[in-house]
């Protein structure tokens, strides 16, 4: 996130030319598949409701998983056994029943994720949505750049569309191969997002040490923020209509001290 400087935010703001807003967060309902630990209760002051009454509700859910668009805080994933810890070497005893003392989502929420977003539409490169469980390679990222004449730069918020969207699950999901990690590092990607969780499910057998490399390497070793399960079909359509694949992006998760992540509705603005 420190790659998104004030200068880069100013440059990204210049991409707002049409005033068009595209929401990238998934809509949530009690019937949404894959919701974890979900409960909803509508609370009324009186029944029937008098004219001056109001209502409020209680919503509870796990802020990770495959159902909701969310940001992973850097405390979310630890380094492996032998050098167990968080990003920047913080020990895991910073995690307490009341939340984490280091790298909580409040640090992302303080300034939000604001900068230049770039869409690499791998689904279009491949000729259609990738079947869940497919693998995206560095050559696919290069081909998507070439197709739309856009280049990922340092500090960018990168969206990689596979086209499967909500059909991606923990049992069968499309994501980036571990070979993409050096590509992301070399380009200086600040935030990685996808219409899945960016990892391949089930794990690839040719990379057994890291079953979910985008999470298990990018977060604790590279300090890369992940923005999981964004809605990218509408973004792809907007990019095609606007004839550009870079845009201003704003996403502000809640400032819940010590939380490991937070739901969010990112906004792409053209």
N, C-alpha and C positions, 0 to 999 in steps of 0.2 A: 504493500500500500504506500510505502514511502517513495515509490517511483512516480506516484501521481502528485506532481508538484503544483504549486499555484500557477506557474507559467503554463503548464500543460492543461490545467482547468480553463484558463483564459483562452487558450488556443481552441479547446474543445467547444467553448461557448460560441465561438464564431461559426460553428457548424449548424447553429439554429437559424434557419433561413425561412422555413415555411410555417413554423409554429405547430407542426403536426406532432401529436403525442401518441406513442404506441406503448400500451401497458405490456409488461413481460411477466407479470406474476400470474400464477394459476388461480382460477377461482376455486374457493373451498366451500364445500357443503357437507352436511352430516353423512351424505351418501357417497362421498368421494372415496374411491378405492385406495387402499394402502395407508389410510390414516392410522396413526398410532396413538393409543391412549387418549382417544378423543371423547370429549363429553361436552354437551351443550345444554344450557338451561335458560329459558326465558323467564324473567322475574317481573311480575306486575305488582303495582302498588295496590290496585283494587280490581275486582272483576265483578261486573263489567267495568270498563275503564270510564271514569268521568271525564269531562272535557279538559280539565286542567291537570289530569294525571299524566304519567309518562311510564316508560318501561326501561329496563336495562337487562343485560344478560351476562352469563358467565360462560366463557369459552376456555376449554383446556385441551391441549394436544402436545405431543412431542414435536419439537421444532426441527427435527431432522427426519430422515426417511425419504420416501419416493413420492409422497402425496403433495407436499407443499413446496413452494418456492422459498428458499431460505439461504442465508449466509452462514458459512462455517467460520466460527472464530478460530484463531490460531491455537487455542487451548484444546480444540476438539480431538485432535489425533496426536498420539505420542510417538516418539522414536522407538525402535524395537528393543527387545531385551538385550542386555549387555551395556546399553547406553540409554536406558529408559529416561525419558524426559520430554519436555515441550520444546517448541522452537526457542532458539536463543539460549538453550541449556537450562531453562528453568526446571527444577525438580518437580516430580508429579505430586509431592506432598503439598503443593500449592492448591490442589483440588480438595475441597472440603465439602461436607454435606450442605453447607450454605452457599456453595458456588466456588469458583476458582479465584484465587487471589491475583493471578497473572493472566494476561492475554484474553480477558473476557470480551464478549461482544460489544461492551460499552465503548471499547477503543475504536471499533469500526463505526459505531453509531455516532461518535462525537463529531466527525466530519462527513460521515457518509461515504459512499462510493460515487464520486463525481469526476467525470473526465470523458475522454474519447472512447466510445464503444466502437468495436469493429465486428462485423458478422462474417464468418467464413462458412459458407453454405456447402458443406460436404454432401448433403443430400442432393443438391443440384448437380454437383460434380459427378456423382455416381449415377445420375439419371432417375432419382426417386428416393423415397425414404429408405433408410437402411434397415434391414430386418433386425429386431432386437437380438443382441448377442454379437453383433458385428464389431469389427475393430477398425478404428481410424488410425492411419499411419501418417508420418510427417509428409509423405508425398501427397496425401490428400489435402493437407493444409496448404502446401505450396500450390497445388492445382486450383484451390479455391481462391487464393490470392490472385493468381494469374487470370482466372476466369472473369473476375470483377475488377481487375486493375486496382487492387488495394494492397497495402503492405502493413503488416502488424509492426508497431513501433514500441519503443520503451515507454512504459507507463500506461499502455492500452488496457482496456477492459475487453477481453476477448470472448466472443460468443461463437461456439462451434455447433452448428445445427446438423443433427443426424436425421431428423424428420420423423422419428418414431414417437417422440413426445411421450405422452402418458402411457404408451404401450411398453415403455421401458420399466422393468421391475428389478428387484434385487435378485430374482431368480434368473432373469434373462434381460440383459440391458446392453445397449451399445455405448461404447466409450472410446477413449484414446489409449493407444498402446503406450507402454512405458518408453518406447523409443521417441515419443513426442516430448518427453521431459527436457532433453537438451535443446530442442527446438524452442520450447517455451522460455527456457532460461536465456538462450542467446538473443531472443527478441526482446527480452525484458518485460514479459507480460506481468502486469500487476494483479489482475483478477482474471480467473478462468471460469467460464460459465458454459452450460450446455443445456439442451432439452432432456438430459438425463443427469446422472450425478458425475458425469465425465469419466467414469470407470467402466470397464468391460465386466459383465456378469453373464455366466460364471467366469472366474478368473482365468487368464491365459496360462496354459501349461508351460509356455516357454519363458515365463518370468516368475518362478515359484516363490522367490523370497518375498515379493511384494504382491499380495493378492489384490490390492486396490492402490496401484502406484500413484494415481492422481491425488489421492487423499494421503497415503502413507509416506510419500516422498515430498510432494509439493507443499503440504502444510507444515510438517515439523522440520524439514530440512531446508526448504527453499523459502519458507515464510510467505507462500502465495495464498491469497484469500480465494476461497471457492464459493461460487454462487450457483447453487444446484437447482435443477429442474425449472428453468425459465421457459416461458411460452414463446417459441421462436418462429412459428408458422406465420403469424401476423407480421412479425418483424421482417421476415424474408419477403413477404408481399410488399411491405412498405418500401424496403430497399429497392426492389425492382421498379416500383412506381416512381420513386424519387431519383432512381438511377445513380445511387451512391450507397456504399456499404460501410460508411463510417458516419457517426452521429454523436450527439451529446447524450450522455447517460447519467442518470441520477438514481441512486438507491440508498435509502437511509433506514437501516434496521434499528430496532429499539435500543435504548441505552440501559439495558437491564444488567446491572453490575454483577459480574461473575458468571453470566450465562454462557453456554458453549455455542450459541447460535441464535438466530432470530428470523422469523418470517419477514418477507419483504415483497413489495410490488415495484420492481425496477421500472423506470420510465425512460424510453428512448425518445428523444426529441429531435426532429428534423427541421 
